[in-house]
Amino acid sequence: MQHERDTMNDKMPSRQKRAEILPYNLPPRGLDRLQSAAYIGISASLFDAMVKDGRMPKPKRINGRTIWDLRAIDRAFDKIPGGSADDAGEWDFEL
């Protein structure tokens, strides 16, 4: 009976178990809403606003799941102004 349960668990992994399958240095390609917000260091409500106004990408629908593409989030984040070498000087001062 235990073996059957283990086999069933291997066929249908939970969210937590799916995350444990990947090596630590390989993040999942698809992120849910909370993971997406945490990935760029903001709250879920700000992430929602950024999706709505186009600063962050729209999600993909996979069956019943709503998933954001990690690479699309990276591209959108790169387009947000600030923090580049061109913006140097904000904290520069002479002593």
Summary of the structure (lengths in Angstrom):
residues: 95
radius of gyration: 18.9
end to end distance: 72.7
largest distance: 72.7
contacts: 177
relative contact order: 0.11
helix: 48%
strand: 11%
